[in-house]
Amino acid sequence: MAIPSGQPALFLRLPDELITEIFKLCHVSDHFNLALTCRRLANGGDATLERHRAAYREYSVVTDWEHLTIPSVLQKVITDPYVAWNVRTIEIFGTRYSWEQWGDFMSEVPSTIEVFPSPGSEDTMSSTFAGGQTFHQFRWREIFEKPPWREFWPYEETDEDLPEEDMLYAVWRTKRREQYQESVIGQYLTTYIDLLIEHGHFRRDDDEIGWLSEQLLKGNDGPLKALLITLCPRLSVLKHANSKDDTNSYPQLELMEWLSQIITRSWRRDSWAPGLKSLREVSVGIPTGLWFEDRNLSGLHRPRHFRSLMLLPGLKSVYFGTMNLQRDTLNSESEERPPQLASLTGFSSVEHIFLDQFVDRYDMSDQEYTAESVMEFLLVPKKLKSLTVRGGLKLQLSTVANNQALYVLMLHLSKSLERAIEYNCRLRPSESTWGWFGRTNPIRELYTGTTKITINAVSFMISGFPRLATRKEELDEWQDPRVPRSLRHRGGYHILPDAEVLLVQKSYRDDEIIDEEVMERLESQLYRLVENNARSGRKLKAIFIQQQPNPDKGDTIADFDYSRLINLGRERDIYIHVKENKNVPFHQFDFPTPPTMSLLQQTGAEDGIGIFDPFKGYWTTG
């Protein structure tokens, strides 16, 4: 029967109680679309929508800072679909391996922890860390809160007569196990095992089930965190802090090892848990400024952990701190170990890579590392759009980059790369990836879509003034037969990529300071570049010039004002970023920044006092 004109549709006249029941019968993924149908349904389903809002307010970001948060949220995710649907970000500070570690992380340094000055610049890039110039000597179990010994040690003894620390921790472990084992793990053990088998693809046999049960009952919260990650269907962001976890003898128990095995098993079966399918951003090794941060870059996570993350089906962006790519000598064909990099070329969906404090190691006789390992890693994405590298620390490097392999890498990346930035680079010009932009015309011509690029100041000046080459290898590179003879006698601006933003960075070599004379030559090169901007389609919008302090002159910057370049830039609407230029920039520029842990207060533009340093890649206060 037709509805008389002017009367509302029947479903618009439904009572709120019936609309509420309709919402309840729908999957949580349909609630928002149903509410968008019309105002009447939105109003009638407000109780359901409020459950979503409440769940989002409380659980959109989940962190393991407090020891009971993960098991509590995991139980809610298992039993309440509204909570599961609204978990968007999970932040991990570290793994609790046993019951003695079931306390909250401590933000303040305990009085019993020794404090040391930061290692020398040859051993660490501690200046990049926001937490200062010191590091602390501690065992992993000492970073968790616990009551004073007197509160749980049952005997009346003086402080001098207290037993050894290991004995005290054993008593504390027993008390924590009695307090939490049954209430947190025991009553849910069967459920957890079943879910790990279903979503983590662990085998349903006595050995595997026994192993999982043992770890859970010992108080290892790694499986709980891995399970939580797999069960949240709209999980978008996973963050893991950079922490100085000294439990290197137990790598198989750490969260990233659990997660790596689950991801690899899922990939081999092409069967993905909801949370693994939904992940878009993964960050491992985020600097925090906390006292238990790993400032000597020992690196907890293994190469297989980084490889397995690249297998995630929807992943778009990765941040890897203190990463090394030593090649595993163990069998890579086992069910839980990801394939080697060479067999994953062009496989990953990742589009943005940020490598921070890259650790270049060759210090174990049974493991192999070469520069080609890094190149293999960068070839894994199918379509890499941006690459950011900060640091570039070298530890006992015994092999130099293979120029031919580097050349091939740059050719491959040119198909998609839009942004290539190095922050705080310690590599010499001859070892810098982006040094190739100033040496080979074929490479430059391929990077027509690149918008932001870091170039090496020394390489750039050598291109226009070859006599500035102070090392034999640089002179040899300048005479490389792959560089056309005609280009060897033309200004460096002819062989730079056509980009919107150029970061002209010093290479941090101890034997060479950019003094006033060298700055004058650098200005001359850049002046010609700005003059010829019209020839490149007027893409150039800004040049950022790093002005390096001279340690021999009180860390002062050479008195050179770049006035000719600044004035020309003003005429051509090109911003020249140096301390002498007080003009307001013509354009706004976004530079890639490392992720932060939301729990920690960060210094940034939002507090009104932060300044972003485009050469170091982090916020400063001056």
PyMOL commands that set and color helices and strands:
alter all, ss='L'
color gray80, all
select helices_A, chain A and resi 10-13+16-25+28-35+39-44+46-59+69-79+81-86+99-101+126-128+140-143+149-151+159-161+165-200+206-217+222-231+251-253+255-269+274-278+303-309+341-344+371-378+403-413+429-431+433-438+441-446+457-464+466-468+472-478+485-489+492-495+516-531+533-536+551-553+563-571+605-607
alter helices_A, ss='H'
color red, helices_A
select strands_A, chain A and resi 61-63+89-92+114-117+134-137+237-241+281-286+317-321+352-356+359-361+386-390+393-395+419-423+452-456+501-505+542-545+575-577+611-613+618-620
alter strands_A, ss='S'
color yellow, strands_A
deselect
rebuild
show_as cartoon
